[in-house]
């Protein structure tokens, strides 16, 4: 194993770790904040973590058939997205009072981690072995998910001004819908 492969694998492990930790934190804080949008943002971070771990395991030869792993990850994404969609329906039916301050602060932290991940993955571009495709895909996906984090931050002042949970539910449901769609495309492409 050369230095470039070791460095690339270290980068993937770092990306998996920071996104996994932040995904757990965001998802956990979404509960007391009563925020569907934060729950969806947590999914995006967890997906980034899973993507980085899978890329690392594929590079190490742990998975001999990455297409099967891609299908499994796709199914997990679908299930998590359906979970957030169910939360959206429940909060629409039974009501909730999202905390705009928590949504704004935690959403900003999620965006920061997302931007750090993009910068690290882009800078490295992991040109060793077969890692280029996984890392390029990682940073492009993270770039797209940044838009979801921006939507989460943007919904906080709308909630504060209107006192309504509808903007939070709408953003959460939209991000969950994109998550489900990406899960289906992962399953179909594999």
Secondary structure, DSSP 8 states (H G I E B T S, - for coil): --HHHHHHHHHHHHHHHHHHHHHHHHHHHHHHHT-HHHHHHHHHHHHHHHHHHHHHHHHHTS-S-HHHHHHHHHHHHHHHHHHHHHHHHHHHHH-----HHHHHHHHHHHHHHHHHHHHHHHHHTT-STTHHHHHHHHHHHHHHHHHHHHHHHHHHHHHHHH--SHHHHHHHHHHHHHHHHHHHHHHHH-
